[in-house]
Amino acid sequence: MSHRVNSRRSRVAMVVILGGSLAAACAAPGSGNAQPTAAASSAPASSAPTCGTEPITLKGYFETGFPIAKALTDEFTKQHPNVTWDIREDQFAVITQNAPRVLADDPPDLMRLPQVSELVKNNLLKNLDDYAKQFGWDKWPASQLEQMRLAPGGAVRGEGSLYAMGLNFSMTGVFYNKKLAEQIGMTTPPETLADLDAALAKAKEAGLAPIAQFNGGATGGLAFPLQNLMASYGPSAPINEWIYQKPGATIDTPSNLQATQHLEKWIKAGYFWKDVNAVDYATMMSRFMKGDGLFMFDGDWESGNLDKQMAGNAGFFLMPPVQAGGKRAAMSAPLTFGIGANAKNADCAAFYLDWVATDTKARTIGVQIGGSHPMGPADAPMPPVAAGTVTESTLGAGAQIAKDNGSMDFIANATGAIYAKSWTPNLQKLVGGEQTPEGLLKSVQSDYQTQVQGG
């Protein structure tokens, strides 16, 4: 396969158009030895489009640092040798800035998407409703596609027409270093927020870095632990309503204030690296894998990587609730891709998206390399997962989130500008002592209202 990558950078895997609802029908992983019971059908309905047999080049604009994307395109070309790829890669923050211009001036056939509301409002994304009918996506669990639906005009997300698809479902939680956990006597994951606080304090007392996290550049990584704390203190539904731009929704709630105050306590206690505001994603991953940090708030897209780089030494758990036995919640949603409204090869791009979710080999890549649950029909087979791996833990956690109906979109996706222009600077100021929890939420809510009204 011919790849032309215009901007290859270091592995800066900033995820995250996380959001929407984890498929309620996601099957829990088995013992780790289960084999697929049947081949998932990759053949579309007779009326659905295909890539044909003539030579075709699909133009892609992908996020740098995600091996799943290249693994899938390589496999697709093996199965469909008439299709080659012309791929440009950029960091997520760059894609967020470039998306409107790229989709308007030189629309790719497939594009990793930032927040989609403004793109739909400006008629830059192709409506996928016809493809959903032709390929049978409308028969999948409805919650799989919720985050990628928009009402007419793109005013409200979570309902209406389909404008994107996902390569898989991603989910965030807490990774931990098992050897460091043993040093503080932590033999099982924390069951409550108080248990987590106790473990953090013990790590600090033992001279360990309690939390490995990034918060530098244009993408504030402290949004990860903050939203996990929001999940501990309050329900996920109001947060989704805010992200989906439901009328009257606000992020400035009593439970979210408690969460932000708790984050500030962690900052003041010295649980984050002193240079956290200068640390980017790639540096965070490198330092964590070298043992610099007990816990790390991150997503299951790193499961396969950690299974290789920290074999047997990395664990994963969902953010614990305030009260023992409480329901769990997490950021979880598709790794979102769309088709440009004026894309040259839209039919072939749609065929590829269907193949990703229904082909047995593609689903295996999604699990073993992507570390996440594949999309697709509720009865589609799951690939085998090795027992005792991080991937097994993250898939099991995903099943728990589905059971508890605790899926949230990412708070950075409420508007196209809210992450870079509001969450990130406010979180960086919170670290620097230049912002308060109360001021942070009020500032973000004010920016949100301005951006929604202006969008």
C-alpha positions, 0 to 999 in steps of 0.5 A: 500500500502506498502511504504519503504522510505529509506530517509525521510527528512523535506519538502525541496521541491526544484522544479525544473526541470522547463522548456519546454513549457506550453501546448498551449492547457491548458484550462483556469480555469472556475469560480471555480464551474465547474465540470468535464463533463466526466470521462477521459479515463484511458484505454490505446489502446488495444496494449498498455502495462498494469500492468497486474494482477500478484503481482508487485512492482514498484521501485521509486526514488522520490524527498522528500517533494512533497505530490502529488507523494505519493497521486498518488501512493496511489490512483494507488494501490487502483485502481490496488491492485496488484501493490505496491511500493518500494520508496526511497526519497531524496532532489533534489540536492542529486538526481542530484548528484546520478542520473547517478550512480543510473540509471547505478547500480540499475535502478528504474522503475520510477525516478524524473529526474534532467537535462536529456541531459547527462543521454540520452547521456550515455544511462541511460534513456529508449526511450519512443517513442513506449509508446507514440504511444501505449498510444496516447501521440503523440496526446497530444498538442506537447508543453506538451512534448517538454522539454522532447525530445532530438535529437539523442545523447542527444545533443539538447533538445526540439526536437527528441525522448521522454525520460521522462514524467511529473506528471503535469505542474508546473509554478513559479511566485510571492506569496504574503501575503494579510494581509501584502499587505494591510499594504502598501496599495497594493490592486491589484497585481503590473502591471509593474516592477516599481509597484513591485519595489514601493511595495518592497520599501514601505514594507521596509519602513514599517519594513516588510521583502519585499521578502522571499527567500532561497539561501542556500546550493547547490540550489541557490533560487535567481535563481527564482527571477533572471529568473523572472526578465529576463522574464520582461526584454527580450523574453523567446525564447533565454533563452530556446535556451540556456537551450536546448543547441542550438549551439551559444546560450548564457545567457550573453545578454544585457537584462539578464544583466539588469535583473541581475543588477536589482536583485543586486539593490534588494540585496543592498536595503535590500529586501532579508533577511540578512541571505538569503545565510543560508536559505534553502527551508523548512525554507523559506516556514515556515517563509513565512507562519508565516508572515515573508515576503510580497513576495515570488518567488516560484512555483504553487506546493505550491498552495495547501499547502498555501491554507491550511496553509494560507487560504484566506491570500495568493495570486499569480501573474505572474512577471509583465513586464517592460512595462504596458500591456506587455506579461508575461513569466514564468518558467513552465514545467512538473514535470519530471519523467523517466524510467531507461533504464534497469528498470525491470518493464518499461511497468507498469511504462509507464502505471502508467504515462499514468494513471496519465494524463488520470484518472479522480481521478489522475487529481484531485489529480494533481490539488488539491494536486499538485496545477498544471495543469495536462498533457494529452489530450487537451480535458481532463476534469479539476477537480473543483477548489474552487473560491478565492483559490491560486490554482485558481489563479495559474491555471489562470496564467498558462492559461495566460502564454499559451496565451502569449507563455511565457514558459521557462525551468529553467535556472538551467537545461541547464546542469547537473552541472550548478545549483550546480557548477555555478548558486548557488555559483555565486548568493551567491557571488552576495549576499555577494558582491563578484561578479558583475552582469557582472561577474556572467553572464560571469562566468556562460556562461564560465562554460556552454561552458565547460560543454556542450563541455565536456558532 
